[in-house]
Amino acid sequence: MKVIIPLAGKGTRLRPLTHTVPKPLLEVAGKAVLDYVVEDLVDQLDVEELIFITGHLKEQVEAHVRAAYSVPSTFVEQAVQNGTAGAIKLAQPHVDGPLLIVFVDTLFDADLSAIRRDPEADGFIWAKEVEDYRRFGVIVTDEQGVMQTIVEKPSEPISRLANIGLYYLRDHELLFEGIDHTLESDPYLGEYFLTDAFQYMVDHGSRIQVLEVQGWYDCGKPETLLATNRHLLETGGARRPESVGDVKIEEPVRVEEDVEISSSVLGPNVSVGKGSRILRSMLRDCIVGEDVVIEDCTLSESLIGSNCRVRGIEGTALLGADSVVGCGGEPPAID
């Protein structure tokens, strides 16, 4: 099976970190968001090829994929950001059979074995019941759980089953016919939505089953990225430093190799990248990148990009890679 992974977006809600790092390569609990998704797919499915739709900082994405994954991969650039339907359309020359489409704004606990159990099914859409239905595309099903309609950000509570961005479709020809129909129509909210192509498929006879995931963890905003980090640390992703010395550890934390911590309080819910130094500081609910130096700080709910130098600040910080911030004297220079 071929898998299409669109990741051309700029990740504006995670700026300034995404000025220099593509959103799917931001780390949570010690690993890039994209790695969690790809590893899960490879573990559960026979993946023939990964087709990445790239855009913002595409060179970093390509380099990471080539270094990290052994699955054959193809890269297609989305030069015009015209929506999810336009992104998937670009993969058409590379698709010749059933396919999986995965958007990587979120992590999910999804059982993909339904694909193996029922290979002749028209398709599956995975969903999660939510309280705030107005933030999502929601799916209305019949009594057998088959999709009837899908509506983007409804104003009325027609359904609480949120579309999470994970789809299996057997009839690739009908899918691209639906995408062409969508791209020929007027855009909605300035974009062409892939969900309109799914509605076209249903209206033309496809029976797409809706399956609910056990867990769904957003990685698209600072507060949700931190919440996902906390969940992963609490469910097996923690890594306590071997030697703590004069450091107080509030579990859970994840501290990578070659990290120096002294005279500090670390945790709960803190991830620290390799090569970093935490000196005379207190950190809770933070993600700290690689080769960061933090001195005399009290930080919470913070995202610190790699190779930052931070001294003498208190509160919440969102710092992109290579930032220098300091109070009470000259901040340390970046090597």
Secondary structure as GFF3:
##gff-version 3
##sequence-region A 1 335
A	DSSP	beta_strand	2	6	.	.	.	ID=ss1
A	DSSP	three_ten_helix	12	14	.	.	.	ID=ss2
A	DSSP	three_ten_helix	17	19	.	.	.	ID=ss3
A	DSSP	three_ten_helix	23	25	.	.	.	ID=ss4
A	DSSP	beta_strand	27	28	.	.	.	ID=ss5
A	DSSP	beta_strand	31	32	.	.	.	ID=ss6
A	DSSP	alpha_helix	33	44	.	.	.	ID=ss7
A	DSSP	beta_strand	49	54	.	.	.	ID=ss8
A	DSSP	alpha_helix	58	68	.	.	.	ID=ss9
A	DSSP	beta_strand	73	77	.	.	.	ID=ss10
A	DSSP	alpha_helix	84	89	.	.	.	ID=ss11
A	DSSP	three_ten_helix	92	94	.	.	.	ID=ss12
A	DSSP	beta_strand	99	102	.	.	.	ID=ss13
A	DSSP	beta_strand	106	109	.	.	.	ID=ss14
A	DSSP	alpha_helix	113	117	.	.	.	ID=ss15
A	DSSP	beta_strand	123	129	.	.	.	ID=ss16
A	DSSP	three_ten_helix	133	135	.	.	.	ID=ss17
A	DSSP	beta_strand	137	141	.	.	.	ID=ss18
A	DSSP	beta_strand	147	152	.	.	.	ID=ss19
A	DSSP	beta_strand	161	169	.	.	.	ID=ss20
A	DSSP	alpha_helix	172	184	.	.	.	ID=ss21
A	DSSP	alpha_helix	194	203	.	.	.	ID=ss22
A	DSSP	beta_strand	208	212	.	.	.	ID=ss23
A	DSSP	beta_strand	215	218	.	.	.	ID=ss24
A	DSSP	alpha_helix	222	232	.	.	.	ID=ss25
A	DSSP	pi_helix	233	237	.	.	.	ID=ss26
A	DSSP	beta_strand	248	249	.	.	.	ID=ss27
A	DSSP	beta_strand	253	255	.	.	.	ID=ss28
A	DSSP	beta_strand	260	262	.	.	.	ID=ss29
A	DSSP	beta_strand	265	266	.	.	.	ID=ss30
A	DSSP	beta_strand	270	272	.	.	.	ID=ss31
A	DSSP	beta_strand	277	279	.	.	.	ID=ss32
A	DSSP	beta_strand	282	288	.	.	.	ID=ss33
A	DSSP	beta_strand	293	295	.	.	.	ID=ss34
A	DSSP	beta_strand	298	304	.	.	.	ID=ss35
A	DSSP	beta_strand	309	311	.	.	.	ID=ss36
A	DSSP	beta_strand	314	315	.	.	.	ID=ss37
A	DSSP	beta_strand	318	319	.	.	.	ID=ss38
A	DSSP	beta_strand	324	326	.	.	.	ID=ss39
###
